[in-house]
Amino acid sequence: MHEFLAGDGLLLIEILRENIELRAVLREELFRLLVLRLDERDDRVDELFETVKRDLVDLIMQNPKNADQAILFMMIAKYLERIGDHAVNIGEWVEYASTGVRG
């Protein structure tokens, strides 16, 4: 759970940074490979979110007194997961704006 909330927050920052770098890419083939890489990284973030969700359900089942804290962690994890989704969407829009072709 902590891996997603702490370490993989950096993964989201990398995804956003790479979106910004996509604007500088001129060759269409390389550009498409970078967009694909963003999508693959977002898949990893989605997997981590599912792991966090399962861990939090287990935590609540073990001790219902943990529910309030677990809900807060779930909200944080969901917002981070959504940032990854938005980063991919930005990459797809940059691709469309640059090439006129939708992913």
Secondary structure as GFF3:
##gff-version 3
##sequence-region A 1 103
A	DSSP	alpha_helix	2	2	.	.	.	ID=ss1
A	DSSP	pi_helix	3	7	.	.	.	ID=ss2
A	DSSP	alpha_helix	8	22	.	.	.	ID=ss3
A	DSSP	alpha_helix	28	62	.	.	.	ID=ss4
A	DSSP	three_ten_helix	64	66	.	.	.	ID=ss5
A	DSSP	alpha_helix	67	99	.	.	.	ID=ss6
###
